[in-house]
């Protein structure tokens, strides 16, 4: 039996409220309201997020050209192709049959029962070793929504405007509101909430398993959320009953709730549109379904699924599970990025290094940590070198008003009436970043996924409280829109550092107004960049290391004399500048030097803004 992760806990049956912002009052839908302290304590009764959920599925990718590998292959060809893999499964004591040929011609196989993920991983390794036609095989992992339970009180959307740790959205809205941008929320589906429905475009339900789907069928064009409630033990022995979470509706409301309509809440990018892709149902959702949704949402082709008429420029995935990024998810993300789609994911809620979670650890995604109302790392948020930025995710331990308010539904099981409620989690932080990305893309549609990431990171502001290993900084919506082209300045040109640039003599030439994406390859590595500055002009360099590293910044003249320096601590932004007071142009040399922390392609990343 599957185990239900703490990521999927909801207290909807106990905590539900309708918040009327115009009257600043909250009407409790239940007479008995669980305290925030009790809600926090209840977390200990469920399995930890780093316990892998058992699965009854396996993904096999056969090499191109293997007979039976393509989605157009005959039943006979597939039967021959699968024989070796099925023999391996039988030796492990399980029967295995083809469920379907999925996205990117992956073969989704189904066992006759659920197995511990470690056992499925061993079967996958044995399959790959026994058949040269197999490119890779891996468990079809079950992922979960990434939010933390909270109790309901009234409050406001402090995360938009508060000076201490807000997103600085009001100033950004003067320049962009997300018009023309399509966002896809890959989640539990949506409810046609009155404060959201006008911004919803046609979506799709990718849940193939009828029990997980809970809507009477498999994949179809109806992405509405029927509810994901469970009875005690339904998702594993010892897992308690839970009410429906309406998680996707909460996430979508943060991104694009209808605004200036005299009621309810505001969305970050309230003129953007949302394409919902339903992948999470009872007990979570399968990796194979999520991968298909990523491809479809970004405009790719999925066998048996109608084309998406509204391809998304940015995808929100407030979901995840334990284990490093799997190949199926990575291939889907790479495919989406190739079509120009920005993929933003939650870091996770296990207070652990995000490198041990997927899709947070996948390459090419923007991984988001959560901050509390003071701007420090939320107690539950994952962290680490792979985290790119942080955004408000809330912390309701002392007050529900410190959570994130958004659209919801009052139903404990099946849908009820429209409501609003507070949640907390990296699930809530992620849609704030997605909304800001939509503002950026609305202002400058030509931005690539890499450009969006570098501009988002370089425009982030310093954390107002301790947020170790939370990425480049706290997302600043106003500065991000300006960096994208919403202000009076031209956005910087993205540049990738090129080795060897380890000395003044081999320094890499860059222009002013460049944003360098660099890597410290080892503790002995250093990177030099040379910049020509006109007479009477100045040079300013801003170095943003990854959140777990300390790299220092220096500026030299052509003879190697140090002119400026900045040597701040781990994860802190260094800045240094010089002015050219001579009568002619001067070439300066900007150096990034390792002091401590991570190195290499994954852990040694930094950005360097030169202007």
N, C-alpha and C positions, 0 to 999 in steps of 0.2 A: 504493500500500500504506500501511496505517496505521503510524504510529510509536508505539512503546510508551513512555509517560512514566515518568520516574524514580519517580513516585508509586506505580507498580505493581510495583516491584522486590521480589522475595522471594528469600531464600536458603534456602528450605525444603529444597532438595535437599542442601544442605551443612550447614545448621544446624537440628537438631531435637533436642529433649530432652524427657524426662519428668521433671517436678519433683515430688518427693514431699515436701510441706511438713512432714508429721509427722516425717519423718526428716531434714529439712533437707539432703538430698543430691540431686544431679542426675545422671541416668544418660544419657550421650550416646548418641544413636541412630546416630551415625556415628563411625567411627574418626578421620577427618580433620576437624578443626574449624577453620574460617577465623577468623583473629584479628579483633578489632574494628577495628583499624587497616586491615587489608586490606579489610574490608567497607566501611569509609568510603571508601577509595580507589577501590573499584569503581564508585562513583557516577559518576565522571567519564567512564565508558565509554558512558553511555547519554544519550539526548537530554535536554535541560533541560526542566523542567516548563513553562516559558513558551513552548515551541514547540507551536503548535496541531496537534492530530492531524487528518490528512486524514479526510474523511467522505464517505459515499455517500448521504447523506440531507439533505432539506430540509423544514422545517416551514412550512406556509402556513396562516394563519388568515384565513378569509373573513368578511366583514361579516355580521352577523345579518340574515337575510332574503334573502340572495343565494341564487338557485336552485341547489340541489345542495350547499349548505354544511353542512346538518345531517347527523347520523349516519344519519338515516332516509331520506335522499334516494336516488333510484333511480340505477342505473348510468348511464343515459342522461343524467340531469341532471348528474352528476359529470363525465362525459366532456366535456360542453359547458363546464362551469365551468373545467376544467383546461386547455382548449385554449390559452388565451393564455399560461399559465405554461409549458406544454410547448413552445410556439413559441420562447419566450425561451431555454429550455434547449437546444433544437436549434441556435439561433444561436450558442450557446456551445460547441457541439460534443459535447453529451451528450444521451442519451435519458433521459426521466424519466417514471415511472409512479406511480400512487397505490399506496402500500403498505397503508395503512389510515387510517381516520378515528379519531384518538386522543382523549385526554382533552380536555374543553372544546371539542369539535368542531374540533380542529386536524387538518389534513390532512398526514399524513406521506408525503412523496414520496421515491422511491428512484431514484438515477441508475444507469446501467449500469456505472459504475466509481467508485472513490474519487477525490476531487479535493482539492487544497489548500484549507484552510478559507477563505483569502482569495478564491479563485475562487468558492466556493459563496456567500460573502457578497455578491459582486458580482452573481451570478445572482439572489440573493434581492432585492437592491435593484432590479434591472431588472424583476423580476416585480411588485414592489409599485408601481413607477412606471408599468407598462404596463396595469394592470388596476384600475379604481376599486373593484372588489368585494373587493380584498385589504386586510384590516386591517393585517396585517404578514406578513413572510416572513423567515426566518432559518435559518442552518445548524443541522442536528440534530447538535450537537457531541458528541464522545465524551469522557466524563469517566472518571476513574480513582480507585482507592482511594488515600487520602493517608497512607501510612506510609513509613518509611525503614528500610532493611535493618539488621539487627543480628545478632550471634552469640550463641549460647546458653551461659549459665552459670547457676549457681543464685543465688538471692537471695530477697528478700521483697517484699511490697507496701508499700514505704516510703511511697508517695504517699498512703496513707490516714491514717497516724498520726504521721509524723515531725514534730517541732516546727518545724523550719526551713521546710519547704516542702510539708508535707502538707495534706490536705484537712480535717483535724480531724473525721474521720468518727466515731470512737468516741462522742464526745459527742452527735453528731447521731442516732446509732442508738438512743440512749436515748429519743428523742422520735418518730422515724419510721424505718420500714424500707421504705417504698414500697408498702405494702399497698393494693390496690385500683387501682393505676395501671397502665395499659397503655402500653408504649413500642414504637415501631416502629423497627427497624434496617433502613435502606435501604442494601443493601450486596451482598456476594457470596452471600448466603444463609447457611445455618447447617449445622453438623453436630450430630447428636443426642448431644452430649458428655454423659457421665454426670454431670458437674458443672454442667450447664446445662439439660438436656432437660426437667426438671420445670417450668421456668419459661418454656417455649416454647409459644405458642399457634399455631393454624393460620395460615399465611402464604400468599404467592403469588409465583410466578415471573413477572416482567414482561418477561423477555428474549424479544423476538419473533424475533430472528434466530437460526436454528438453529446456525450456526457459532459465534456468540458464546456461546450458551447452553451448548453442549458437553454436553448431556444427552439428545440424541436427539429433541428436540422444541422447540416454541416456548413460548408462554405456557401455564401450567398451574398447578394448585393445589399443586404440590410445590416448596417453597422451599429444599429441601436443596441444599447446595453440592456439585457433582460434582467440583470442582477447576477451577482456571483456569490450569493449566500451559500453556506454549507451547514450541514448538520454535524453533530459531534461524531468524530471518527471517519467522516466521509473522505477526508484527504489524508488519512493516516491514523494509526492507533495513538490515542492520547491527544489528538488535535481537537480543541473545543469547537462548538458551534460558533459561527460568525454571521453577522448580517452583511448585506450587500454594501460594497464600498463606493460604487459610482465614481471610481478613481479617474477614469478617462474624462468624465464630465468636469471634475474639479480641475484637472490639468488643462483642458481646453478652455475653460473659463478664464484661467490666469492669462493665457495667451491672447484670447480674442473675444472676451465677453463684450456684448454690445454696450457702448458707452455714450454718454450724453442723452440717455433716454429717460431720465428722471427717476430711475429706480435701480436697485441692485448694485452690482459691483462694476469696476472698470477692468478692461483687459489691457495688457501691456502694449499690444499692437492691435488696437481695436478695429482697424479697418482692414486687417488681413482676413483671409478665409482659411477654414480648417477642413481638411479631408481626413475623416476618422478611419483608421484601419484597426479592426477589432482582432486582437490576438490573445487576450487574457480572459479567461472565464473561471469556472469553478476550479480551484486548486492551482491556478496559474496558467501557463501557456508554453507550448513546445517551441524549441529553437527553430525547427523547420518552418513552422507557421510564421514566426517572427521574421525570418530571413525572406520568405516570400513577400511579406508585407513591405519590407524595406525596398525590395526591388520594384514592386508594383507602385508604391507611393512615389518613387522617384522617376517614374515613367518607363520602367523596364517591363519586360514581357514575362508573365507567369502562365504556364500552361493551364488551360481550362478557366482562366479568369479574364473577364473583359478588360480591355485597356483602360487605364486611368486617364480620363479626359482632362484632369487638372493636376499635372505633375507638380510635386512639391519642391520648393527651393530649400526648405529646411524641414528636418524630421525631428520630432521629440520622442525620446524613448526613456520614460521614467519607470524603468523596469530593470531587472537583472537577477543574477544568481551567482553562486560561488563557482570558482574555477576561472582560469585565465581564458582569454578570448579563444573561441573555437574557430575552426577553419570555415565552417558554413556561414557563421555570422560575419567573419572578416571578409569573405568573398562578396557577400551581399552589400556590405558597407562600401567596399572598394568599388563595386559596380555602381552604387548610388552616387558616390563622389565623382565618378567618371562622367555622370550626366549633370554635374554641377550642383548636386544637392549637398547642403551642409547637414551633418548628422550630429546631434547634441544628445548626450546621455547622462544619466545620473551616476554619481560616484558610488552610491550605496550607503546603507544605514547601519553598518556593523561596527563603527568606530575602529576600523582596521584599514590596512593598506589596500587601496583600490586595485592594485595590480593583481590581486587574487579574485577578481570579480569580472563578470562579463555581462554586457558589452563595454563596461567602463574601461577595460584594459585593451580594447581593440585599437588598432592603428587608424589614424585619420579622423577620429571622433573628437568632439569637444567634450571633455569630461568635467562635470560640475559638482563641486562640493557645496555644502549648505552652511550658511551663517545664521546666527541668532540675532535678536533685535539690537544687540550691542555691537554687532559686526565681527564677533569672534566665531570660531568654529563651533557649530552646533554639536552637542555632546554625542550625537549618534553618527555624525557624518564620517564617511570614509575620507582618506587623505592619501598623500604620496606624490611621487615625482610625476606620475601620469595625470594627475589632476591639472586642468588648464586654468580654470577660473572658479570663483565662488559667487554665490548669489543667495539672497534671503530664502531660507527654508523653514524658519520658525523654530520655536522652542516653547512648548506649552506647560512645562513642568510647574511653573509658578503661576501662570495665567494663560488662559486660552486666547486672550487678546494678543499674545505674542506669537500666535500661529499665523498661518496663511489662509485668508478668507477667499472663497471662490464659490462658484455655482455647484449645486449638488442636487440630490433627490431625497425625499423624506422616507421612501420605502425601505422597510427592514429586509424584505425579500424581493418581491416583484416591485416594479416602479410605482411610486406614489406621486405626491405633488412636488412641484419645484421647491427647492430650498437653497439655503446658503450655509456653509459651515467652515470651520477651521481645521486644517490638517497641518502636519509638519513632516519634513523629510527632504531628502535630496530629490524626491519626486516633485516636490513643490518648488525647489530651487531651479530645476532644469527648465520648466516652461518660462520662467522669467528671462533666462538667457535666450531661449528660442524666440521669445517676443522681441528682445533687443536685436537679435539677428535679423528678424523680419523688418524692423525699423531701418536697419543698415541697408538691407537689400532693396527696400522700397526707395531709398535715397540714391543708391548706386547699384542697379541691377547687374552690372558687369562684374561685380566681385566674384572671385572664385572661392571655393571652400577654404583653401589655404590662406587666401587674403583675409577672409572673414575672421579666421582664427587668430592670425597675427595682429590684426587691427583690434580685435576684441581684447586680446591680452595686453597689448601695448597701451591701450586707453583705459585699462582698469586702474582703480585707485588703491592706495595703500589701505590695509585693513585697520580699522579704528580700534580693534582689540586683537588679542592673540588668536592667530589662525595659522598655525604651523602646517606646512605642506598642503596648503589650500590653493595652490596655483599662483598665477601672476598677480592676482589682486581681486578686489571686489568689483564686480561689473558696474561700470558707470555708463548709463544709457546715453546721456547727453554727450559725453566725450566720445563714445563709440560712434554715434551718428555723425559727429563732426569728423572723426577719423575716416569714416566711409565716404565723406564728401558732402555732409550736411552743413558744415560750417563754412568759414571763409577761406580755408586752406585746402590745397590739393592733397589728396590722400597719398601717403608714402608708397614708393614702389617696392614690392616684395623682392627680396634677394636671398639666395641661399649661399651660405659660406662654402668656399671651395678650398680644399687642401692641395698643396701645402701652403699655408699662410702663417707659418710659425715664427717668422722673423720680419724685421723692417724691410729687408731686401725682397722678401717674397709676399709682402702685404697685398691683400686683395683690394683692387680699386673699386670703389663705390661712389655714387653721387650723393650729394645732400638730399634730404627727404627720401631716404631709403629705410626700409624695415628688413633687417637681416634675420633670417632664421638660422641659428647656428647650433653646433654641437661640440662639446668638449669631449674628445674621444678617450682621453686618459688623464690621469692626474698630472702628467708631464706636458699635456697639450696646452697651447695658447694660440689665440687667433688675432691676427693683425689686419686692419683695414685702413686704406689710405684714402683721404678725402681732400680735394682741392677746394680752398675757400677763397673767394674773391676779396680784394682789398676793401676794408671797411665792413666786412661781414663777420659773422661769428659761427662757431660750430658747437652744437650741443649734442651730447650722446647720452642715451638712456638705456641701461642694461637691465633686463628682467630675467633673472635665472629661474630655473624650475624651483618649485617650492621647497625642495629638500637639499638644495645646493647653495654654496656661497662662492660666487665668482666675482672678481674685482675688476674695476674699470680704470684705464689709464689713457692719457693723451700725451703724445710726444711730438717733437719737431723732427725734421729730417736727419738731424745729427744724433738723435736718440735721447735728447734731453727731455726729462719729464716735465710737462707743463701743468697737468691737472690730474687728479685722482679721486676715486671714491671707493671705499672699502667697507661697505656695510655688511651685515650679518646674513645668515642663512635665509633664503627666500626673499630678501629685501631688494628693492630696486635701487641701483646705483645710478647717479647722474653726475656728469662733468662737462665743462664747457671752456672754450677759449675764444678769444677775439683776434682777428687779424687787423692790426693797426698799421701795417706796412703799406707801402705805395703799390704793391703788386700782389698777385695771387700767391698763396702759400699752401703747400701740401702738409697736412697733419696726419698723424698715425694714431688710430684708436685701437687699444689692445684689450682683449678679454682674457683674464688670467684665472686659472683654477686655484681655489684656496681649500675648499673642502666639499664633500657631498658626492653627488652622482656623476657618473661618466658614461659615455657610450650612446648609441643611437636612441635608446629609450630613456635613460636617466640623466643624460648629459645635455639636455636641450636648453636653449636660451633664445631670447630675442633681443636685438640691438637696434634701437631707433636712432638714426643719424639725421639731424636737421640743423 
